[in-house]
Amino acid sequence: MAGATAVAGAPQAMPDDQPMDRRKLIAFFAMVFGMFMSILDIQIVSASLAEIQAGLSAGSDEIAWVQTSYLIAEVIMIPLSGTLARIISTRYLFAICAAGFTIASALCATASNIEEMIVYRALQGFIGGGMIPSVFAAAFTIFPPSKRSIVSPLIGLVATLAPTIGPTVGGYLSHAFSWHWLFLVNIIPGVIVTAVTFTMIDFDKPQMQLIKKFDWWGLASMAVFLGSLEYVLEEGNNKDWFSDEHIVMGTVFVVLGAVVFFWRAFKVEFPVVELRAFGNANFAFGSLFSFIMGVGLYGLTYLYPLYLGRIRGYDSLMIGETMFVSGIAMFVSAPIVGKLSNNMDLRVMMAIGFAAFAAGTWLMTGITADWDFYELLLPQVLRGFGMMMCMVPISNIALGTLAPHRIQGASGLFNLTRNLGGAVGLAIINTALTQRSDQHYARLSEHVNYGNPAAMNWLDSVGANYDSFGLDGAAVALQKLSGILTQQAWLLSFMDVFLVLTVLFASLILFVFMIAKPARPAGAGGGGH
């Protein structure tokens, strides 16, 4: 039977009172650092795409694929990693991923054209994606439940801090050195992580007999389904969704891939992804909350820099310095959250986290073109604190009550929901910003006409000013007025998006108390039922 085979070589839950083994601790911290590099690499590059574009002489439509190729490849590997860990063991999977990620990073730094860069980034994303779920799985199998108040905040901090400080690190590296260092910075830490994890990890044993049962059709259909879905979500808004034939074809592939993938997942003895974990109500709810947190995590990491760049005219380094506040808030609140998770109902913690998140986005609905570091300070602090208050309980609820042999596969699914939440959130946010800014521009321009004396006076005075310099004052004044209307339309669309996010997170507070009270992580109830 598949279940019996799985349990034979799978990691077993530790008794509650067993002390932490130093060797396992070192291996675990190396794994956490590997995950940090992998998650950081998405955002570290996003802040410096303009520099890469110039360095590789790429077109504006091509450069987006530096990110898209990474994300498509990563989203395929994340759910697959649980199955691979069972076949070749966590030790070999993580060491291979860390080594491959390091080599791919070096290749990215040597890329001489955009085609090479896209291939190397896809390789980097695919291999790096295997490191992320392995850390979550290890945390819930090698440490007893009583130690989760230390381990869970650490993982939560890394999973949320890496995307948040990515723009800061990326902006600094590309300014102080060159865009090549966005990738070269991974090499020395990558070598260390590879060496430490290969020599120290001994959580589980390989089950090579499972490779005979491996579902290759399931893998192919999952790759088509998730890869196409990520492509449609990433590129949809830029290509005006279904008016573009590539998006239509991508959607067809999503549907076909999904049908075959879900059919295989419930039909074969050893599916490529263990979807039966969703039968555990806590895991299902935890995954849902993780999906929404992905919307908040990646959505706000996108919105703040967009505002600072488009409205304030900041460069990548200035944006990074302004956004660093969220990272500090997360860092400071991590130990507090760890202590609270021992003594507080996890549902209450999540409710506080969602409320802080909603309060931060509500404050942003009053945004103006003059907002700077100090106006953005409190919303970012609330975001950082809210993120930590949510992430720790969500991972404890999702993975804390699963049987040990289920955790490897479930961890990949859990991390996938966060990435898909980010992809869906960004697609909706981008579409909303584009459509709402067009609508707001049309409404604003209706009021700026020849029947509006204030508008006429402004055009006359600004036009006269430019006339005195020998320019065509009327044309320049109209151009200036159009720029002001565009800026205000964008600001109004930012307000709309922040309001929608506020409603989303506020509504989750009610949803939290619909789930059964989970066992406290300090109790023995975290073993698995």
N, C-alpha and C positions, 0 to 999 in steps of 0.2 A: 504493500500500500504506500501511496505517496507520503501520507502523514508519518508512518513509521520510519520511512527512509529519511524524511526531513529531520526527525528528532534525533536520529542516530548520531549525526555529526554536527548538529546545531549547538550553539552556545547555550549553556544551561544557566538559569537564574541563580544568583548567589544568595546564600542565607543572609538574613537581615543584619546579624551581629558580626559578620566577618570583616576584619580590618582591610583597608585598601592596600593592595600590593604595590610596592614602589615601582616595580618593573612595568606593571599594567598602567600605572599613573603616567610614567614617562611616555609609553607608547600612545596613551590616550591624548596627552597634550600635543604630541607630534601630529596625531591625526587631526586634532582641532586646528592646528596651524595650517595643515594642508587644506582643510575645508575653507579656512579664512582666505588663503591665496586664491582658491578657485572661485569663491563668491565675489571677492574684491575685484577680480580680473574683468568682470562685466562692467562695473561702474568706473573703474580706473581708466578704461579706454574711452568710455562714453563722453567724458569731459574733454577729451583731446582728439576727437575725430577730425577736427579742422586741420590740426598739425599733421596727422597721418595722411589726410587727403592731399595736402600740399606736398608732403614728402614722397608720395607714390604717384603724384600727378593723376589722381583719380577723379572721376566725375561725381557730382553730388548725389546722383542716384546709385552709383556703385559703392560709395563709401559706407552707406547704411548696411551693406552686406557684411562689413567687418563685425558688426554686432549681431546681425540676424543669423549668420552662419554659426556663430558660437552658441547662440540661444537654441537654435533648432537641434544642433548636435547634442547639447547638454540635456535638453528635455527628453531626448530618446534614451540617453544613458541612465538618467536618474532612476526611473522605475526598473530598468534592466539590472541595476547593480545588485539588488537583493538576490536574484537568481544566480548571478555570477559569483557572489560571495559564498553561496552554498556549494557551488561546484568546485571552485579553486581555493576557497577559504578567504577570510578577511585579510589575512596577512599578505597573500600573493596579490589579491585584487588591489589593495591599497598601495602596496609598494610599486606595482606596475603602473597604476594610475599616477602616482606622484612622480615616478621617473618619466613617464610619457608626457605629463603636463610640463615638466621642466624642459624636455627636449623640444616640445612644440612651442614653448615660449621662446627658446633660442632661435628656432626657425622663423617665428614671427618677426623677431628683431632683424633677421637677415633678408626679409622679403624685399624684392626689388620692384615688384609691380603689384597691382591690386588683386590680380588673379591668384598669385602665390599667397598673398596675405589671407584671402578668403578661405583657401584650402587649409592653411596652417591654423587659422582661427577655428575652423570646424573641428580639426583634429584636437586642438587644445580644449574646446568645449566638451567634446565627446569623452575624452580621457579624464578631464577634470571633474566632470559630472559624477563619476564613480566615487569620488572621495566624500561627497556631501552626505548621502544617506548612511554610509558606513559609520560615520561618527555618531549619528543619532541612535543607530542600532547598537553600537558598542556601549553607549552610555546606559542603555536600559538592560544590558545583559551582563556586563562585567562589574557593575557597581550595585551594591544592595540598595533597596528602596530608601533606607535611612540617609544615604549619601546624595540623594537627588537634589536636595536643597542647595548643594554645592555645585553639582555637575550640570543640572538643567539651566541655571542662570548663565553659566559659562558658555554653553552651546547657544542659548538664546541671544547672548551678547554678541557672539561671533556672527551668527546668522543675520542679525539686524545691523550690527555696527559696520560690517564690511561694505554693504551697499551704501551706507550713509557717508562714510569717510572716503569712499572711492573717488568722488569728484575732487576732494581736497588733495589726496595723494597724487592723482593723475595730473591735476593742474600744476602742482609743485614740480613733479618730475619733468613734465614737458616744457615748463618754463626754465627750470634751473639747468637741465641737461638737453635732452632731445626726446622725441617720441619713442625712439628705440628702447629707452630705459623703462618704459611702461611694461616691457616684456623681460628685459635683462634683469630687472629687480627680482624676478621669480627664481633665478637660476641657483644662487647659493642656498637660500632657504629650501628650495626644491630638492637639492642633493642631500641636505641634512635630513629632511623629512623622509626621503626614500630610504636612507641608511638606517635611521632609527626605527621606522615602522617595520622594515624587513627583519631586523634583528630582535625586536622587542615584542611584536604582536604574536600571541599564541592563544587567542580566544577560542578558536574553533579549528576543526580539521577539514581538509578537502573531501568532497564526496564525488570523486571523478565518475562514479557509475551513473550519476544523474545526466551526464552529457549525452548518453544514449537516448534519453527521454526528452532531450531539449526540443522545444517547439519552434522550429525554424520559421514555419509559416506565421506563427504568432509574433515572432520578432519582426519579420518583414512587414506584417500588417500594422504593428505598433509603430514602426519607424515611419510608415506612410501616413498613418493617422496623426501622430503627434507632430511629426515634422511639417506636414501640410497645415495643421492647425496653427502652429507657431508662425509659419510664413503668412497665412491669411491675416492673423491678428496683427503681426508686425507691419505688414505692407498695405493692409486694406485701406487705411485712411489716406495714405499718400497717392494711392491709385484710384481713389473715389469708389472703393468697394466693388460692387458687382457690375459696374460699367467697364471694368477691365477684364479681359478674357483670362489673364493669368490667375486672378482672384477666383473667378468662376471655376476654372479647372482645379485650383487648389481646394475649393470647397467640395467638389465632386470627389477628389481623392480623400478628403477628411471623412466623408460619409462612407465610401467604400472601405477605407482602412478601418474605420470604427466598427462596421458590421462584422468584418472578418475577425478583427482583434477580440471583440467581446464574445463572439461565437466560440473562438478557440479557447478563450480564457476559462469558460465554464464547461468545455467539452473534454479537453485533454487532461491526462493524469498529472502532468508536471507543467503547468502553464508558465509562460515567460514572466507574467506578473500575477501575484496571488491576490485577486480581487475579493476573495472570500473574507478578507480582513474587515471589509465594510459591514459584515454581519455583526460585528461588535459595535453596539450603539455609540459607545464613548469614542471609538476610533472614527466612526462616521461623522459625529458632531465635531470632533477635533479637526478633522480634515476640512470640514465646511468653514470653520473659524480660520483655519490656516489659509484657505483660499481668499477669504475676505482680508486677512492680514497682508497677503501678497498684494492686493489692490492698494492698501494703505502704504505699505513699505515702498513698493516700486513707483506707485503713483505720485507720492509726495516727493520722493527722491528725483522725480522727473519735473514736477510742477515748480518747485522752488527755483532750480537753476534756469528753467525756461522764463520765469518772471524776471529774475535778476539779469539774464542775458538780453531778453527782448525789450523789456521796459526800462531797466536801469542801465543797460549797456555794459555790464560787468564782463570781464574776461574770466577764463576758467579758474585762475588762481584766486581772484577776488570772490568768485562764487563759492569755491571750496572753503575759504576762510570764513565766509558768512554762514555756511551750512555746518560748520564743525560743531556748533552748539548742540545739535541733536546727538552727536556722538558722545560728547562729554556727559550729557544728561543720561544716556544709556549706561555709560561706564559707572557713573556715580550711583545710579539706581539699582544696578545688578546685585550687589550684596544685600541691599534692603529687600529686594524682591525674593532673594534666596531665603532670608530669614522669615519673611511673611508666608512663603509657601509651606513652611512647616506648621504654622499656627492658624492660618486663615483658610476658610472655604475657598477652593480654587475658583468657584463660580463668582464669588464676591470679588476676587482679585481681577478676573477677566472683566467684570462689570465696571470696576474702577478704571481699568486700562482703556476700555472702549469709551468711557465717559471722558477721560483725559484726551483721547484722540479726537473725539467729537468737539470738545471745548477748543482744542487747538485749531481745527479746521473752521469752526464757527468764528473765531477771532479773525481768521483770514478773509472772511466774507466782507470785511470793511476795508479791504486793500485799496491803496491809491498809488499813483505813479511816483510818490515821494517816499514810500516805505523803504527803510534801510535796515541795517543790522539790529538796531534797538527795537524797532517795531516788529521784526521777525523773531526776536529773542524768545518771548513767552510762548508763541505758537510752536516753536521748535523744541523748547524744553518739554512742553506738554506732549508733543509727538514722541520724543525720546523716552520719556517716563512711561507713557501709555503703551508703547511698543514692548518694553520689557515686562510690564505688568500683564500683558496678554500672552507673549510668546512662551513664557515658562509654564503657566497653567495649561496652555493649549497642547504643548508637547507632552506634558504629564498625563493629561486626560486622554490624548490620542494613543500613546504608546504604553502608558503605565499599567494597563490592565490586560495587555495581550500576552499570550503564552510565549516563552522565549523563542521557540522555533518559528513563530510567525513574525517576529520583530524585524528580521532582515528584509523580508519582502515588503512589509507594511511601512517601514521607514522610507523606502523609495517612493511609495505612493504618497505618503504624508508630505515629503519634500516636493513632489511633483505638484501637489495642489497649491503650494505657495507660489511656485514658478508660473503655473497656469493662471493663478489669480492675478499675478503681476502682468502677464501678457494680455489677459482679458481687460484688466483695469486700464492699462495704457492705451489699448485700442479704443475703449469707450471714451476715455479722457481726451485723446487726440481728436476723435470724431466730434465730441461735444464742443471742444474749443474751436475747431474749424467752423462748424455749422453755426454756433452761437455768435461767434465774432462777425460772421457774415450778416447774420440777422440784426445784431446790434449796430453794425455799420450802416445798414440800410435804414434803420429807425432814426439814428442820429443824423444822417445826411438829409432826411426829410425835413428836419428843423432848421437846417442851414440853407436857406434859400433867399431870394431877392426880397421876400416879404418880411425878413427878419432884420430889423435895424441894427441890432447888436452885431450880427454877423457881417453886415455891410460895412459898419464902422471899423470893425477889426480888419477886414480885407483892405479897406481904403488906407488905414494908417500903416499897416505892414507893407502894403504895396508902395506907398509913398516913400517909405524908408529905403526900400530896395531901389526905387527909381533914382534916388539921390546918388546911388553908387553906379548908375549907368546900366542897371539890369532891367529886365522886363518885370517890373514890380508886381503886376497883376497875376502873371503866371507863377511867380515864386510864391506869392501869398496864397494862391489856390493850392499849390503843392504842400505848403506848410500846414494849411488847414486840413488837407486830406491826411497828413501824417498825424495830426492831433486826433482826428476822428478815428483813425486806425488804432492808435494807442488806447483811446478810451473804450473802443469796441473790444479790444483784447482784455482790458481790465475788467469789464463787465462780464466777459465770458469766464475769466478766472474766478470771479465771485460766484457765478452759477455752478461751476465745478466744485468749488469748496463747499457750497451749500448742499449739493447732492451727497458729497462725502460725509458731511455732518449728519445728514438724515440717515445715511447707511449705517454709520457707527453707533449713532444714538439708538436706532432700532434694534441693534444687536444686544443691547443691554437687556431688553425684554426677552430676547431669544435665549440668553444665557441660562435663565432660571427655568427654562423648559426641559433642561437635561437633568438626569438624576444626579444627586450629590456624589461626586467621585470619591474614592478612597484617598485619604491623605497620603502623600508620597512617603511620609515618615513611617507609615504603618506597614505591616506585613502584607497588606492587601495588594501591593503592587506586583506580586509575583506572576500572576497570570491564571486566568480561569477560562 
